[in-house]
């Protein structure tokens, strides 16, 4: 299995529930095709570098995962046919140096995820 990072941007007009549903769907596609999700990151709403489909902003998500090549082909096919995804990018990490950098990004994403969970728990209390 190879190491990958995928970034996708959702339309800003979606509700929080719709965004969460699309994010979970993408995670299921990876897992159902033999992939293993290592870490995820919800980057949030950002300004796009240039307008895409008349949108100035988009909601960014990053998923770090390990998977065989056919899983990535299926993932990108799903990206292309999902209308709510306005942009995507998948990066493959092959060399030892690249994989080391990937592992550092995964650790950073996990730490950010833990911080966000603690903040959510504090707000609920």
Kinemage of the C-alpha trace (Angstrom):
@kinemage 1
@onewidth
@group {chain A} dominant
@subgroup {mainchain}
@vectorlist {calphas} color= white
{ca unk a 1} P 0.000 0.000 0.000
{ca unk a 2} L 1.189 3.471 -0.865
{ca unk a 3} L 0.949 6.685 1.120
{ca unk a 4} L -1.407 9.396 -0.136
{ca unk a 5} L -2.804 12.765 0.784
{ca unk a 6} L -6.006 13.991 -0.781
{ca unk a 7} L -7.402 17.484 -0.559
{ca unk a 8} L -10.865 18.383 -1.764
{ca unk a 9} L -12.922 21.557 -1.726
{ca unk a 10} L -16.684 21.587 -1.216
{ca unk a 11} L -19.103 24.276 -2.355
{ca unk a 12} L -19.598 26.975 0.290
{ca unk a 13} L -23.390 26.831 -0.119
{ca unk a 14} L -23.695 23.421 1.600
{ca unk a 15} L -25.039 23.156 5.134
{ca unk a 16} L -22.846 21.717 7.903
{ca unk a 17} L -24.773 18.437 7.758
{ca unk a 18} L -24.275 18.179 3.982
{ca unk a 19} L -20.549 18.910 4.311
{ca unk a 20} L -20.192 16.256 6.996
{ca unk a 21} L -22.132 13.752 4.854
{ca unk a 22} L -19.869 14.383 1.811
{ca unk a 23} L -16.754 14.076 4.004
{ca unk a 24} L -17.967 10.763 5.486
{ca unk a 25} L -18.872 9.510 1.994
{ca unk a 26} L -15.323 10.186 0.725
{ca unk a 27} L -13.885 8.379 3.760
{ca unk a 28} L -16.151 5.384 3.022
{ca unk a 29} L -14.995 5.289 -0.622
{ca unk a 30} L -11.372 5.040 0.544
{ca unk a 31} L -12.124 2.343 3.122
{ca unk a 32} L -14.396 0.307 0.832
{ca unk a 33} L -11.620 0.124 -1.778
{ca unk a 34} L -8.988 -1.304 0.565
{ca unk a 35} L -7.632 1.956 1.941
{ca unk a 36} L -6.733 2.823 5.513
{ca unk a 37} L -7.382 6.364 6.732
{ca unk a 38} L -4.571 7.516 9.003
{ca unk a 39} L -5.624 11.101 9.755
{ca unk a 40} L -8.087 13.741 8.602
{ca unk a 41} L -8.091 17.496 8.773
{ca unk a 42} L -10.985 19.935 8.398
{ca unk a 43} L -9.186 23.053 7.218
{ca unk a 44} L -12.388 25.080 7.060
{ca unk a 45} L -13.695 27.801 4.791
{ca unk a 46} L -10.970 29.507 2.723
{ca unk a 47} L -10.792 31.984 -0.096
{ca unk a 48} L -10.027 30.319 -3.427
{ca unk a 49} L -7.053 31.540 -5.484
{ca unk a 50} L -9.479 32.251 -8.337
{ca unk a 51} L -13.232 31.822 -8.818
{ca unk a 52} L -14.359 28.249 -9.553
{ca unk a 53} L -17.931 27.798 -10.819
{ca unk a 54} L -18.544 31.412 -9.686
{ca unk a 55} L -17.562 30.556 -6.076
{ca unk a 56} L -15.007 32.782 -4.335
{ca unk a 57} L -14.673 30.528 -1.257
{ca unk a 58} L -14.730 26.820 -0.487
{ca unk a 59} L -14.597 24.411 2.462
{ca unk a 60} L -11.305 22.480 2.465
{ca unk a 61} L -10.733 18.945 3.780
{ca unk a 62} L -7.544 16.852 3.839
{ca unk a 63} L -7.372 13.078 4.274
{ca unk a 64} L -4.088 11.208 4.821
{ca unk a 65} L -4.390 7.545 3.887
{ca unk a 66} L -2.678 4.363 2.699
{ca unk a 67} L -4.240 2.514 -0.211
{ca unk a 68} L -3.576 0.459 -3.357
{ca unk a 69} L -3.567 2.307 -6.690
{ca unk a 70} L -7.066 1.149 -7.798
{ca unk a 71} L -8.550 2.825 -4.707
{ca unk a 72} L -7.126 6.170 -5.805
{ca unk a 73} L -8.541 5.757 -9.310
{ca unk a 74} L -11.985 5.078 -7.828
{ca unk a 75} L -11.644 8.028 -5.428
{ca unk a 76} L -10.819 10.421 -8.249
{ca unk a 77} L -13.695 9.044 -10.337
{ca unk a 78} L -16.039 9.815 -7.431
{ca unk a 79} L -14.558 13.325 -7.115
{ca unk a 80} L -15.265 14.009 -10.789
{ca unk a 81} L -18.923 12.946 -10.646
{ca unk a 82} L -19.776 14.584 -7.299
{ca unk a 83} L -21.180 18.023 -8.095
{ca unk a 84} L -20.565 19.410 -4.604
{ca unk a 85} L -16.783 18.977 -4.961
{ca unk a 86} L -15.420 21.942 -6.891
{ca unk a 87} L -11.703 21.072 -6.754
{ca unk a 88} L -9.537 18.126 -5.662
{ca unk a 89} L -5.905 17.058 -5.532
{ca unk a 90} L -4.352 13.692 -4.653
{ca unk a 91} L -0.641 13.412 -3.870
{ca unk a 92} L 1.308 10.138 -3.763
{ca unk a 93} L 4.352 9.882 -1.474
{ca unk a 94} L 6.937 7.357 -2.714
{ca unk a 95} L 10.492 8.053 -1.532
{ca unk a 96} L 11.678 7.612 2.044
{ca unk a 97} L 12.053 11.381 2.347
{ca unk a 98} L 8.491 11.923 1.087
{ca unk a 99} L 7.068 9.281 3.421
{ca unk a 100} L 8.890 10.855 6.353
{ca unk a 101} L 7.331 14.234 5.492
{ca unk a 102} L 3.921 12.516 5.144
{ca unk a 103} L 4.297 11.005 8.626
{ca unk a 104} L 5.091 14.452 10.087
{ca unk a 105} L 1.978 15.920 8.453
{ca unk a 106} L -0.106 13.046 9.838
{ca unk a 107} L 1.189 13.718 13.357
{ca unk a 108} L 0.383 17.427 12.993
{ca unk a 109} L -3.136 16.624 11.750
{ca unk a 110} L -3.711 14.236 14.655
{ca unk a 111} L -2.568 16.877 17.177
{ca unk a 112} L -4.861 19.479 15.611
{ca unk a 113} L -7.737 16.994 15.706
{ca unk a 114} L -7.165 16.359 19.418
{ca unk a 115} L -7.092 20.100 20.155
{ca unk a 116} L -10.374 20.594 18.297
{ca unk a 117} L -12.009 17.712 20.185
{ca unk a 118} L -10.930 19.183 23.530
{ca unk a 119} L -12.286 22.613 22.529
{ca unk a 120} L -15.630 21.073 21.519
{ca unk a 121} L -15.834 19.194 24.835
{ca unk a 122} L -15.092 22.395 26.764
{ca unk a 123} L -17.838 24.268 24.879
{ca unk a 124} L -20.369 21.511 25.603
{ca unk a 125} L -19.544 21.482 29.330
